[in-house]
Amino acid sequence: MNRRQWLFGAGVGAVAGMAVQASTAHSFAAEAKGVPKAKPLDISQYEPKSMLQVHESYVAQAKYPVIDIHTHISGSVRSSNGVELAAEREYLGTPEECLSVMDRKNIRAMVNLTGGYGKGLADAVSKYDRAHPDRFFTFTEPSYEFFKDPNYPKIQADAIEQAHKDGARGLKILKTLGLYLRENITSGKLVKIDDPRFDPMWEACAALNMPVAIHISDPVAFFTPIDRFNERFEELNNHPDWSFYGGDFPSNAELIEARNRVFARHPKTQFITLHFGNFSENLQNVSENLNRFPNMTVDMAARVGELGRQPYTSKKFFDKYQDRILFGTDATLHGDAFPQQVFNDKLYEIYYRFLETEDEYFDYAPAKIPPQGRWRIYGINMPDQIVRKVYNENAARLLHITV
Ligand SMILES: [Zn+2]
């Protein structure tokens, strides 16, 4: 045995052996004193209180007016197997409910991504956008109920034109495309994100200058087994239907590749890639794609938990791509079951604290137990000019509005 082997092999063994002896001695002593044995604890019951004493900021209002590019005020009244099948909208709350939080938190405007299409869209626009000018903007969605019609590519492109006339400010694509929509709408083979039947729709958006807010894939842990190695075990255990592990689901990488082929094929269409480019666990990947596709921007919705656990990397990223990051939360009215996106004052305070302070080790969601994984986050304290771009300037440019 040479000196190196001793240091890294036998040496470690010797130290470990000493540790075993020490702990055995300790347990004898504990038993003698009548100290109870360690008892098992159900992980769902575990709510550790941090003993760390560090500075805590309270950011009641954003430093500059905010455009929240990613909210959900309405939804389809009917859906099946993850595919929305009705134009008609159900509303999750009233404009007045929204406005009271908006005024308290310095939110200039909310973008309701799930505005539907047809009569449902026109109704949402008149109830929100027209009733409260400059405070609400509504996006349209594809009408998958007509997907089997041989004329669907044209029907869908025409629907975008109609939606634009009806006041839609962009198009929203839910992860339905790639993960739920099938050849027979709710059954059969999964339809790929770059299916050519959608080409006229992407082109219609380019022609009308309507940005496309696209959500594909999901957190990468949703594509791995729900077991003790899964960092989002509790979340997936509570919502097993969120898992895309197994079955005929494509991998996260395949979904991103299909999405990238769409970006490459439609360079004049502006894509807001939701949830931080759909890969906030790998900012290197997001960075490579932003470099490749000038028609791509990202929003930070429901990913403050991911960004805030890699504060050094995030800070550099926000600095480098300061013109291409949009403020978004995924806020859903009365979405209490999903604290990381519930529309309330506390949710916004967390996002502001992340962007405007260098506070350490705080909760990324207003919840007793971190809902997306058991960790906490750190603020990245961006300079004023970058905060302003993220809060409103970058979104205003895409929405063609002035703040
Ligand atoms: Zn969303």
Boltz pocket constraint, residues with backbone or C-beta under 6 A from the ligand:
constraints:
  - pocket:
      binder: B
      contacts: [[A, 70], [A, 71], [A, 72], [A, 330]]
      max_distance: 6.0
